[in-house]
Amino acid sequence: MPLTHIALRAGKPEGYRQAICDSFHRAMHETFNVPEDNDFVIITEHEAANFRYDPAYLGMVRSDDLVFIQITANNTRTVEQKKVLFHRIAELLGENPGLRSDDVFVSLVEVEKENWSLGRGFAQYA
């Protein structure tokens, strides 16, 4: 049950944002075995003054097309699965909407299963 927040610079058209969501969800489905109907994503857009990044940190060449992707998910995946996920996200976002891999910044926040309530006040995974 991942919950994802994607942040990007303001001004991209709806189709571009939708392509990010679709490619991201495909990567999650293929690598983390996330079901097709398990699609919970928040996109926020930020003006330049509120979207800071270092364009060269760790040897990257980042541009204003940078996207920050923060995934909150159960702590049930292996290091290898995480590596495959990160690679696949960058690969698919490169295909559609055409992001450069240096502009794909992913953070995975892992939580215990009992820390979710998906509605009705229940801890569905506890």
NORQUI-V233271 format. One record per backbone hydrogen bond with DSSP energy under -1.0 kcal/mol. NH is the residue of the N-H (numbers start at 1). CO is the residue of the C=O. E is the energy in kcal/mol with one decimal. If there is no record, write none. Layout:
# NORQUI-V233271
NH,CO,E + NH,CO,E
This chain:
# NORQUI-V233271
3,72,-2.4 + 4,40,-2.2 + 5,70,-2.6 + 6,42,-3.4 + 7,68,-2.8 + 8,44,-2.0 + 10,46,-2.6 + 17,13,-1.9 + 18,14,-2.7 + 19,15,-2.1 + 20,16,-1.9 + 21,17,-2.1 + 22,18,-2.9 + 23,19,-2.7 + 24,20,-2.6 + 25,21,-2.7 + 26,22,-2.1 + 27,23,-2.1 + 28,24,-2.2 + 29,25,-2.6 + 30,26,-2.6 + 31,27,-2.3 + 32,28,-2.1 + 34,28,-1.4 + 38,35,-1.7 + 39,37,-1.2 + 42,4,-2.9 + 44,6,-2.6 + 46,8,-2.1 + 50,47,-1.9 + 51,48,-1.5 + 59,56,-1.9 + 60,57,-1.2 + 62,55,-2.8 + 66,63,-1.7 + 67,103,-2.4 + 68,7,-2.6 + 69,105,-3.0 + 70,5,-2.9 + 71,107,-3.1 + 72,3,-2.8 + 73,109,-2.3 + 75,111,-1.8 + 76,74,-1.6 + 82,78,-2.0 + 83,79,-2.4 + 84,80,-2.4 + 85,81,-2.5 + 86,82,-2.7 + 87,83,-2.2 + 88,84,-2.6 + 89,85,-2.8 + 90,86,-2.0 + 91,87,-2.5 + 92,88,-2.9 + 93,89,-2.6 + 94,90,-1.5 + 95,91,-1.4 + 96,92,-2.5 + 98,93,-1.7 + 99,93,-2.7 + 103,100,-1.9 + 104,101,-1.4 + 105,67,-2.4 + 107,69,-2.9 + 109,71,-3.8 + 111,73,-2.3 + 115,112,-1.9 + 116,113,-1.0 + 122,119,-1.7 + 124,122,-1.1 + 126,123,-1.5
